[in-house]
Amino acid sequence: MNYVKTAILLAGMAALFMGVGYLIGGAGGATLALLIATATNLFAYWNSDRMVLSMYGAHEVDARTAPDLVNLVATLAGRAGLPMPRVFLMDNPQPNAFATGRNPENAAVAVTTGLVRSLSREELSGVIAHELAHVKNHDTLLMTITATIAGAISMVAQFGMFFGGNRDNNNGPGIIGSIAMMILAPLGAMLVQTAISRTREYAADNLGARIAGEPMWLASALLKIENAAHQVPNYEAERNPATAHLFIINPLSGHGVDNLFSTHPSTENRVAELQRLAAELGSRRAAAARAQPEPSYPRRGPWGASRNRATRGPWG
């Protein structure tokens, strides 16, 4: 199903490219935009993960350079039934994390130094399990390609403003049309990101909590990260807002953004869902414990011998 969603996403992004191209250069511009969109899609499929990791200065770590982190990822990947992903560390004080890669065999999990320093091992387990859930659900291709193409649409829209603003209304969009294009094209891309990200975050929270084994570990981590994200800036994310939906919590420090256009669900709502899941799993565990039969022990006679033991003769 996620491959169908990916195809629909790519088609929608290509249509946005063509629309911007048409406004800039008519039918010829639309054709050129289609060629650019096709090339961008192919490039994003094979290279978007490396682009995003490079954008955030992430460096790969292993069992020698970060043994605790790598061992934790390996343990959780084993529980999730996934191949061991590559592990990356971002030198960033804001606690945050994301997963990327076109499939589970080529996945990567990236966490910031701020995340490792500020969370307990249990909370870190919840966050990493959440990212592995994205990998298991095949969300990483969808979300990483979205980031790449949304950024490209914003760039093309800015070019449209530069070239289109000097054209008259008979041959191009004119200054008003160019301004509208510069605003509406990235907005359309952002709406696609929002629709995808919100649904996938709830699903990853649920599965990740089950992988970690305790929903409240992730709930506690989300609250800590949310609080820090508004106090500790992530400058790379501020420069590349099209990638914000990749992170477990919105890394942008802006305030007052309408919830309708947020790339992430409300943290309060996510925690409430995790609390409900914790209650549900707790009830199931309690019911399973009650359903187990009491251990039976053989009843013994007055001299300690079991009444169920076969009657023995004088020699044994």
N, C-alpha and C positions, 0 to 999 in steps of 0.2 A: 504493500500500500504506500510506503514511503517513496518508492521509486515513481509511482504515479504522481504523488505530490510534487516530487522533484521536477518531473517533466512539465507539470502544470505551472510550477514556479518559473522555470526557465522560459516557457512560452510567454508568460505574463511579463517577465522582465524584458524579453525580446520585443514585445509589443510596445512597452514603454520607450525602449530605445528607438524604435521606428517612429513613434509619435513625435519624439523630440527631433529626430532627424528630418521628419516631414516639415515641422515648423521652421527648422533652420534652412532647409534647402529643397523643399518640395518633394516630388517623387524621387528625384535623384538622391536627395538627402536621406529619404526613408530607406532606399536600397543600400546606400552606404552604411546606414545605421544597422541594418539587418546583418550585413557582413561583419561589422564590428561586434554585434551581439553574439553571432555564432562563434567568432574567434574568442571572445571573452568567456563564453560558456565552456568551450573546450579547454581553454587555459585554466579556468576556475576549477574544473573537474579534477585536473591533474596536479595543480599547483597551489590552490587556494589555501590549503593547510599550511604549506611552507611560507606563503606570503604572510598569513596572520601571525604565525609564530615569530617570523622575522620582524614584523611590525612592532611586536611587543618585546623584542630583544630577548626572547626565551632561549635558554641554553639547555641542552639535554644533560640529564644526570643519570647515574647508574648506581649499582649496589656499592661501588667503591666511594663515590663522591657524596651520595645522599642515601645511606643504607636504610635508615628508618622509613623515609618516604617511599623509596622504591619497594621495600618489603611490604609496606602497607598496601600499595597499589597492587602488588602481585597477589597478596592474600585475597583482596576484594575481587580482583579479576577472576581468580579461581572460583570464588563463590558464585560469581555471575556467569560462569561458563564461557568466559571470553579469553582470547589470546592476550598475552601480556602486551599492553600498549607501551609506546615510548613515553617517557616521563620528562617533562620540561619544567624548569624553574625560571620565573620572571623576577628580576630584581626590582620589585615595586613594593612600597610600604602599605599600599591598600590591600587588605585581605580579599582575595577573589580567585576565581578559577574558571577554566573552560576546557572543553574537549573539542578535538577537531580530527579530520581524516575522512577519506571517502568511503571507508568500510571498516569493520572491526579488525581486519588483518593489517590495516594501515592507519590505526588510530593513534592519537597522542593525547595525553592529559597534561595540562599546564596549570601550575599553581604559582601564586606570588609568594615572595619571601614573607610578606606581611601575613599571609594566611597561615603559613607554617609556624610563625612566631606567636600568633595571637590565639590560636585554637588549641583545645585539648586534643589528645589522640582520638578520643571518641568523636568529637565534633569534626575533626579532620577526616575521620572515616566516613561520616555522613556526607561530607562534601564530595569526596572522591567517588563514593558509591553513586552519588547523583550524576557525576560526570560519566561514569561507566554505564549508567542507565541510558544516557544519551547515545553512547556507542552501541549498546545492545539494541536500542530501538531504531538504529540507523538514522538518527537525527543529525549527526555531525556533517554529513555531506550536504544535506538540505540547508542547514543553518550557516555553514561556511560559505557555500556558493551564494546564498542570499547576501551575506556581508560583502563579498567581493563585487557582486553586480550592483548592489545598492550604492556602493561607493562610486562605481563607474557611472551610474546614472546621474549622481550628483555632479560629477566632473563634467559630463556631457552637457548637463543643463547650464552649468556655468559658462561653458564655451558658447552655448546658444545665446546667453546674455551678452557675451562679448561681441559675437558676430552678428547676432540678430538685431541688436539695439540700433545699429546704424542703417538698417534696411527699412524701406518704406512698407506700407501695409499691403501693396500689391505684390511684392516679391518675398516678403518675409513676415514674421510676426510683429515687427515694430517694437518700440521700447516697452509698451504696455504688455504685449504678448510675451516678450522675452522675460520680463519680470515675473509674469504669471507662470511661465514655463519653469523658470529657475526655482520657484516655490513649489509648484504642483508636482513636478516630476519626482523630486526627492520625497515629497509627501506620499506619493503613490507607492514608492518603494518601501517607505517606512511602514505604511499600513500593511503591506504584505508581510514584512518582518514581524509586526505586532501580532497579526493573526496566527502566524506559525509559532512564534516563540511562546506565547501565553499557553497554548494547548500543550506544547511539548514540555514546558517547565513543570506543569502539574503532573504529567505522566512520569517524568524523570524523578520528581520528588517521591512519588509513590513507589516506583520500582527501586530507587536508590535506598529508601528507608528499609525496604525488605532485604536488599542485599546486605546492608550494614547490620541489620538485625534489630535496630532500635530507632523508631521514627523520631524520638525526641532529641537524639544526637544531631540530626540534620536541622530540626527546628531551632535548637539553641544556636547552631552555627549561622543560620540565616539571620537571626536577630543581631548577632554580633557583627556580621558582615554588613548588613543594612545600616547599622549605626555608624560603622567606620567609613562607609562609602560616601557619606555626606560630610565627613570631617577630613578625610585623607584623599587628596586629589589623585587621579590617575591620568597623568598628562598625555600618555599615548592614546588612551581612550577618548580624551577630549579632542585630540587632533583627528581621530578616526571614529566618529560617532556611529558610522554604519556597522561597526563591529560590536556595538554595545550589547546586542541581544545574545551574543555568544556566551557571555559570562553568567555565572549562577545568580548574581545580583547585579542590577544595573550599575556600571562603574562610573557613570556620569554624575557630577556633583550638582547639577542644576536643580533648582527648587521651584516649586509652583507649577510643574508641568502637569497638565490635565491627565488624569488616570486613563482616559480614553486612548491617549497616544503613547502611553508607556509601553516599552518593549517587554516589560516583565509584569507578571501578576503582582498584586499587592502582597508584600511579605506577610502582613497580618493574615490575609486569606490563605496563604500557603501554610503558615504555622497552624492555622485552625484545621486545615485538611490533615496535616500530619498528626495533630492531637486526636482527631477522629480515627485516623488509622491506628494510632497507638492504643486507643481504647478498644478498637475492634480486634487487634492482634492479642491484646491482653485478655479479652473475653474468650478468645479461641484457645489460648494457652491454658486458661483456667478450666475451660470445659474439657480439654484434652486430658488435663491432670485428673479431673474428677472421673473421667471415663475409664481410666486405667484401674484394673482390678487390684484389690488389696493383696499383697503377697501372702500366700498360704503356707503355713508351717504345720508339720505333722503334730497331731496331739500326742502327748506322752502319758505313759502310765505312772504309777506311784514310784517306780524305781528308775525313771528317766528313759525308759525304753519307749519307742514309738508304738502306738496302738496299731499303726498300719504296717508295722514290720511283720514279716512272715514268722509264724511260730517256729522256733528253733528246737532242735532236739537237745539231749543232755550234753552233746559234744560241740555245740556251736550255735 
